[in-house]
Amino acid sequence: MADEGDVLGRIHELVSAEHTLRERFGRGELTTEEEHIQLRSLEVQLDQCWDLLRQRRARAAAGQDPDDAKVRPVTEVEGYLS
């Protein structure tokens, strides 16, 4: 299982990819539809990473093994209420 540093590293990679995607769209290298599809994919991956990080931290705070945290399915992570 990835440790907290790995998860944070992945979050930074995804944020960087999002910035690159927006720059490419701004230069006209992507259509609006292409940008939306790719952006949605990045957003879902980010949501899963943030969820995993929150799980790890909650488990550690509760005296449990953070390595037991698991990446949850997209349908579960995207189904949370705000």
MARTIVEX-932082 format. One line per field, with one value per residue: residue number from 1; residue in one letter; x, y, z of N, C-alpha, C, O, CB in turn. Coordinates in nm, 4 decimals. Glycine has a CB too. Layout:
# residues N
seq	(NUM_...)
type	(A_...)
n_px	(X_...)
n_py	(Y_...)
n_pz	(Z_...)
ca_px	(X_...)
ca_py	(Y_...)
ca_pz	(Z_...)
c_px	(X_...)
c_py	(Y_...)
c_pz	(Z_...)
o_px	(X_...)
o_py	(Y_...)
o_pz	(Z_...)
cb_px	(X_...)
cb_py	(Y_...)
cb_pz	(Z_...)
END
This chain:
# residues 82
seq	(1_2_3_4_5_6_7_8_9_10_11_12_13_14_15_16_17_18_19_20_21_22_23_24_25_26_27_28_29_30_31_32_33_34_35_36_37_38_39_40_41_42_43_44_45_46_47_48_49_50_51_52_53_54_55_56_57_58_59_60_61_62_63_64_65_66_67_68_69_70_71_72_73_74_75_76_77_78_79_80_81_82)
type	(M_A_D_E_G_D_V_L_G_R_I_H_E_L_V_S_A_E_H_T_L_R_E_R_F_G_R_G_E_L_T_T_E_E_E_H_I_Q_L_R_S_L_E_V_Q_L_D_Q_C_W_D_L_L_R_Q_R_R_A_R_A_A_A_G_Q_D_P_D_D_A_K_V_R_P_V_T_E_V_E_G_Y_L_S)
n_px	(0.0849_0.0471_0.2278_0.1638_0.3182_0.3500_0.0863_0.0364_0.2270_0.1211_-0.1142_-0.0068_0.1068_-0.1264_-0.2535_-0.0686_-0.0913_-0.3497_-0.3167_-0.1488_-0.3213_-0.5203_-0.3655_-0.2975_-0.5522_-0.6066_-0.4258_-0.5439_-0.5067_-0.6688_-1.0054_-1.3137_-1.4687_-1.2753_-1.1151_-1.2979_-1.3532_-1.0987_-1.0410_-1.2412_-1.1656_-0.9226_-1.0208_-1.1744_-0.9773_-0.8267_-1.0167_-1.0351_-0.7747_-0.7609_-0.9592_-0.8432_-0.6198_-0.7472_-0.8677_-0.6372_-0.5252_-0.7311_-0.7430_-0.4888_-0.5108_-0.6969_-0.5555_-0.5221_-0.3946_-0.2709_-0.2069_-0.4014_-0.5973_-0.7882_-0.8137_-1.1104_-1.3955_-1.4830_-1.7562_-1.8377_-1.6798_-1.7469_-2.0081_-2.0464_-2.2056_-2.2004)
n_py	(-0.1181_0.2260_0.4873_0.7846_0.9899_0.8975_0.9106_1.1851_1.2721_1.1678_1.3177_1.5727_1.5258_1.4829_1.7314_1.8914_1.7798_1.8606_2.1380_2.1505_2.0439_2.2429_2.4543_2.3559_2.3471_2.6182_2.7005_2.6057_2.3414_2.1350_2.0229_2.1510_1.9377_1.7308_1.8400_1.8467_1.5726_1.4678_1.6269_1.5503_1.2868_1.3321_1.4715_1.2748_1.0884_1.2481_1.2889_1.0273_0.9940_1.1953_1.0958_0.8530_0.9519_1.0874_0.8661_0.7234_0.9043_0.9252_0.6638_0.6423_0.8376_0.7140_0.5135_0.2935_0.0843_0.2679_0.1636_-0.0142_0.1196_0.1606_0.2166_0.3493_0.2532_0.4393_0.4914_0.4940_0.6959_0.9190_0.9389_1.0574_1.2826_1.6342)
n_pz	(0.0000_-0.0675_0.0968_0.2979_0.1865_-0.0754_-0.1663_-0.1459_-0.3280_-0.5653_-0.5762_-0.6220_-0.8755_-1.0276_-1.0019_-1.1326_-1.3885_-1.4439_-1.4618_-1.6860_-1.8775_-1.8865_-1.9838_-2.2370_-2.3497_-2.3502_-2.5432_-2.7643_-2.8348_-2.7646_-2.7953_-2.6588_-2.5691_-2.5489_-2.3486_-2.1332_-2.0942_-2.0263_-1.8056_-1.6283_-1.5768_-1.4412_-1.2178_-1.0893_-1.0220_-0.8487_-0.6449_-0.5460_-0.4487_-0.2483_-0.0795_-0.0004_0.1361_0.3465_0.4707_0.5544_0.7370_0.9257_1.0191_1.1354_1.3358_1.4943_1.6048_1.4476_1.1811_0.9198_0.6744_0.6130_0.4826_0.1882_-0.1659_-0.2676_-0.4704_-0.7668_-0.7911_-0.5282_-0.4033_-0.5582_-0.4929_-0.2509_-0.0265_-0.0114)
ca_px	(0.0000_0.1208_0.2260_0.1072_0.4021_0.3165_-0.0460_0.0536_0.3000_0.0246_-0.2025_0.0693_0.1155_-0.2569_-0.2763_0.0184_-0.1531_-0.4665_-0.2663_-0.1024_-0.4408_-0.5823_-0.2764_-0.3149_-0.6826_-0.5904_-0.3505_-0.6242_-0.4608_-0.7748_-1.1420_-1.3834_-1.5084_-1.1552_-1.0753_-1.3922_-1.3340_-0.9724_-1.0533_-1.3261_-1.0829_-0.8306_-1.0981_-1.2119_-0.8555_-0.7961_-1.1123_-0.9955_-0.6518_-0.7953_-1.0330_-0.7449_-0.5407_-0.8331_-0.8798_-0.5098_-0.5105_-0.8327_-0.7017_-0.3739_-0.5616_-0.7740_-0.4655_-0.5279_-0.2903_-0.3113_-0.1858_-0.5230_-0.6854_-0.7974_-0.8745_-1.2514_-1.4420_-1.5286_-1.8989_-1.8512_-1.6180_-1.8217_-2.1433_-2.0536_-2.2791_-2.1178)
ca_py	(0.0000_0.3508_0.5634_0.9185_1.0640_0.8513_0.9628_1.3285_1.2849_1.1426_1.4346_1.6792_1.4887_1.5048_1.8762_1.9381_1.7355_1.9463_2.2672_2.1286_2.0255_2.3748_2.5305_2.3020_2.3928_2.7614_2.7164_2.5502_2.2063_2.0409_2.0729_2.1615_1.8024_1.6595_1.8952_1.8030_1.4289_1.4489_1.6936_1.4648_1.1741_1.3819_1.5046_1.1492_1.0347_1.3333_1.2572_0.8994_1.0150_1.2692_1.0033_0.7598_1.0259_1.1076_0.7358_0.6929_0.9941_0.8885_0.5375_0.6713_0.9112_0.6204_0.4096_0.1785_0.0813_0.3434_0.0821_-0.0899_0.2034_0.1107_0.3052_0.3134_0.2619_0.5699_0.5076_0.5263_0.8251_1.0240_0.9397_1.1240_1.4085_1.7454)
ca_pz	(0.0000_-0.0737_0.2209_0.2833_0.0922_-0.2103_-0.2014_-0.1687_-0.4540_-0.6734_-0.5814_-0.6889_-1.0179_-1.0899_-1.0089_-1.2406_-1.5141_-1.4644_-1.5099_-1.8226_-1.9594_-1.9046_-2.0721_-2.3723_-2.3966_-2.3762_-2.6693_-2.8731_-2.8693_-2.7294_-2.8080_-2.5301_-2.5287_-2.5045_-2.2201_-2.0308_-2.0690_-1.9547_-1.6765_-1.5441_-1.5347_-1.3396_-1.0976_-1.0233_-0.9612_-0.7343_-0.5384_-0.4868_-0.3719_-0.1268_0.0061_0.0555_0.2326_0.4646_0.5376_0.6203_0.8523_1.0253_1.0800_1.2219_1.4521_1.5763_1.6531_1.3566_1.0790_0.8009_0.5553_0.5847_0.4002_0.0502_-0.2651_-0.2830_-0.6093_-0.8139_-0.7614_-0.3858_-0.3760_-0.6268_-0.4420_-0.1208_-0.0207_0.0409)
c_px	(0.0890_0.1160_0.1750_0.1861_0.3736_0.1837_-0.0360_0.1288_0.2082_-0.0712_-0.1315_0.0837_-0.0152_-0.2896_-0.1911_-0.0397_-0.2749_-0.4235_-0.2204_-0.2198_-0.5066_-0.4976_-0.2923_-0.4478_-0.6751_-0.5151_-0.4263_-0.5837_-0.5650_-0.9099_-1.2029_-1.4213_-1.3882_-1.1111_-1.1667_-1.3737_-1.2079_-0.9764_-1.1345_-1.2464_-0.9863_-0.9031_-1.1355_-1.0903_-0.8141_-0.8889_-1.0754_-0.8695_-0.6808_-0.8702_-0.9368_-0.6605_-0.6208_-0.8499_-0.7535_-0.4951_-0.6099_-0.7931_-0.5850_-0.4199_-0.6382_-0.6867_-0.4679_-0.4170_-0.3369_-0.2939_-0.3058_-0.6242_-0.6770_-0.8562_-1.0176_-1.2934_-1.4938_-1.6735_-1.9216_-1.7982_-1.6987_-1.9658_-2.1575_-2.1331_-2.1886_-2.1743)
c_py	(0.1238_0.4220_0.7046_1.0028_1.0259_0.9097_1.1125_1.3548_1.2658_1.2603_1.5483_1.6511_1.5187_1.6530_1.9358_1.9006_1.8212_2.0829_2.2574_2.1160_2.1606_2.4643_2.4858_2.3472_2.5408_2.7902_2.6592_2.4115_2.0997_2.1049_2.0816_2.0234_1.7229_1.7085_1.8447_1.6552_1.4057_1.5116_1.6090_1.3460_1.2171_1.4108_1.3792_1.0887_1.1155_1.3039_1.1270_0.9142_1.0891_1.1794_0.9062_0.8291_1.0503_0.9766_0.7040_0.7751_0.9589_0.7595_0.5607_0.7420_0.8201_0.5062_0.2833_0.1910_0.1567_0.2639_-0.0058_-0.0085_0.1547_0.2184_0.2574_0.3287_0.4028_0.5931_0.5440_0.6663_0.9389_1.0332_1.0078_1.2517_1.5152_1.7990)
c_pz	(0.0000_0.0608_0.1931_0.1833_-0.0520_-0.2570_-0.2306_-0.2987_-0.5734_-0.6886_-0.6550_-0.8389_-1.0904_-1.1027_-1.1208_-1.3777_-1.5468_-1.5187_-1.6556_-1.9182_-1.9885_-1.9958_-2.2167_-2.4319_-2.4335_-2.5048_-2.7888_-2.9167_-2.8408_-2.7569_-2.6680_-2.4796_-2.4781_-2.3670_-2.1086_-1.9951_-1.9857_-1.8158_-1.5803_-1.4916_-1.4240_-1.2083_-1.0188_-0.9533_-0.8388_-0.6165_-0.4689_-0.4014_-0.2418_-0.0286_0.0745_0.1621_0.3612_0.5425_0.6175_0.7477_0.9629_1.0960_1.1765_1.3494_1.5475_1.6289_1.5685_1.2525_0.9544_0.6709_0.5213_0.5034_0.2556_-0.0405_-0.2861_-0.4285_-0.6412_-0.7756_-0.6158_-0.3564_-0.4383_-0.5762_-0.3072_-0.1317_0.0388_0.1695)
o_px	(0.1952_0.0146_0.1464_0.1279_0.3730_0.1700_-0.0930_0.0975_0.2169_-0.1056_-0.1911_0.0737_-0.0149_-0.3469_-0.2380_-0.0370_-0.3008_-0.4860_-0.2495_-0.2173_-0.5441_-0.5518_-0.2996_-0.4554_-0.7302_-0.5379_-0.3775_-0.6222_-0.5521_-0.9264_-1.1495_-1.4078_-1.3976_-1.0745_-1.1194_-1.3783_-1.2106_-0.9219_-1.0996_-1.2588_-0.9703_-0.8530_-1.1289_-1.0996_-0.7716_-0.8442_-1.0836_-0.8591_-0.6309_-0.8469_-0.9487_-0.6329_-0.5680_-0.8467_-0.7610_-0.4577_-0.5753_-0.8077_-0.5829_-0.3731_-0.6436_-0.7377_-0.4213_-0.3543_-0.4325_-0.3582_-0.3113_-0.7260_-0.5711_-0.9375_-1.0422_-1.2344_-1.5416_-1.7098_-2.0153_-1.8658_-1.7163_-2.0380_-2.2680_-2.1288_-2.1097_-2.1184)
o_py	(0.1241_0.4185_0.7397_1.0779_1.1114_0.9527_1.1610_1.4494_1.3396_1.2986_1.6129_1.7430_1.5732_1.6957_2.0218_1.9809_1.8512_2.1367_2.3447_2.1717_2.1886_2.5408_2.5684_2.3814_2.5834_2.8929_2.6641_2.3673_1.9864_2.2262_2.0262_1.9948_1.6549_1.6292_1.8046_1.6184_1.3327_1.4564_1.5977_1.3092_1.1465_1.3784_1.3781_1.0434_1.0595_1.2951_1.1174_0.8541_1.0503_1.1863_0.8807_0.7708_1.0354_0.9764_0.6628_0.7229_0.9628_0.7473_0.5052_0.7098_0.8460_0.4127_0.1780_0.2960_0.1143_0.2934_-0.0649_-0.0624_0.1132_0.3003_0.1411_0.4077_0.4746_0.7024_0.6172_0.7460_1.0437_1.1259_1.0161_1.3207_1.4878_1.8921)
o_pz	(0.0621_0.1305_0.0786_0.1050_-0.1406_-0.3716_-0.3283_-0.3710_-0.6715_-0.8004_-0.7413_-0.9202_-1.2008_-1.2029_-1.1954_-1.4710_-1.6634_-1.6101_-1.7373_-2.0279_-2.1024_-2.0756_-2.3077_-2.5499_-2.5351_-2.5686_-2.9017_-3.0249_-2.8871_-2.7434_-2.5719_-2.3607_-2.3759_-2.2802_-2.0023_-1.8777_-1.8867_-1.7202_-1.4628_-1.3748_-1.3245_-1.1006_-0.8959_-0.8392_-0.7378_-0.5021_-0.3465_-0.2944_-0.1361_0.0920_0.1944_0.2670_0.4714_0.6655_0.7332_0.8527_1.0810_1.2177_1.2864_1.4586_1.6678_1.6906_1.6121_1.2388_0.8894_0.5701_0.4134_0.4600_0.2084_0.0024_-0.3178_-0.5023_-0.5534_-0.7322_-0.5839_-0.2913_-0.3762_-0.6129_-0.2536_-0.2335_0.1291_0.2275)
cb_px	(-0.0963_0.0649_0.3671_0.1033_0.5484_0.3107_-0.1482_0.1277_0.4141_-0.0548_-0.2443_0.2088_0.1505_-0.3656_-0.2434_0.1602_-0.1935_-0.5455_-0.1502_-0.0147_-0.5406_-0.6025_-0.1300_-0.3072_-0.7915_-0.5189_-0.2136_-0.6178_-0.3346_-0.7640_-1.2281_-1.5091_-1.5747_-1.0409_-1.0769_-1.5349_-1.3249_-0.8569_-1.1172_-1.4495_-1.0048_-0.7601_-1.2249_-1.2710_-0.7417_-0.8066_-1.2544_-0.9722_-0.5491_-0.8803_-1.1385_-0.6543_-0.4941_-0.9722_-0.9069_-0.3912_-0.5300_-0.9714_-0.6620_-0.2697_-0.6517_-0.8908_-0.4998_-0.6675_-0.2529_-0.2314_-0.0642_-0.5867_-0.6459_-0.8839_-0.7933_-1.3406_-1.5528_-1.5117_-1.9751_-1.7767_-1.4742_-1.8210_-2.1929_-1.9137_-2.4098_-2.1074)
cb_py	(0.0001_0.4409_0.5676_0.9887_1.0406_0.6982_0.9362_1.3926_1.1841_1.0129_1.4794_1.6940_1.3393_1.4348_1.9446_1.8787_1.5866_1.9633_2.3159_2.0036_1.9310_2.4431_2.5147_2.1482_2.3688_2.8265_2.6482_2.6396_2.1740_1.9976_1.9807_2.2500_1.7286_1.6773_2.0482_1.8274_1.3506_1.5081_1.8315_1.4154_1.1165_1.5081_1.5818_1.0486_1.0327_1.4807_1.2480_0.7950_1.0931_1.3931_0.9260_0.7031_1.1591_1.1624_0.6241_0.7201_1.1404_0.8724_0.4350_0.7582_1.0260_0.5635_0.3752_0.1689_-0.0647_0.4719_-0.0042_-0.1361_0.3556_-0.0182_0.3062_0.4006_0.1575_0.5816_0.3800_0.4227_0.8274_0.9991_0.8013_1.1535_1.3938_1.8588)
cb_pz	(0.1224_-0.1840_0.2853_0.4185_0.1228_-0.2146_-0.0871_-0.0512_-0.4596_-0.6465_-0.4378_-0.6244_-1.0328_-1.0098_-0.8724_-1.2246_-1.5055_-1.3323_-1.4211_-1.8302_-1.8889_-1.7682_-2.0278_-2.3706_-2.2888_-2.2613_-2.6582_-2.9894_-2.7939_-2.5810_-2.9017_-2.5427_-2.6464_-2.6062_-2.2251_-2.0780_-2.2028_-2.0349_-1.6927_-1.6231_-1.6549_-1.3895_-1.1358_-1.1259_-1.0631_-0.7738_-0.5948_-0.5968_-0.4554_-0.1610_-0.0758_-0.0560_0.1722_0.4221_0.4343_0.5252_0.8090_0.9587_0.9709_1.1471_1.4067_1.4954_1.7940_1.2872_1.0433_0.7926_0.5739_0.7149_0.4106_0.0437_-0.4010_-0.1918_-0.6355_-0.9656_-0.7950_-0.2998_-0.4286_-0.7772_-0.4322_-0.0665_0.0626_-0.0614)
END
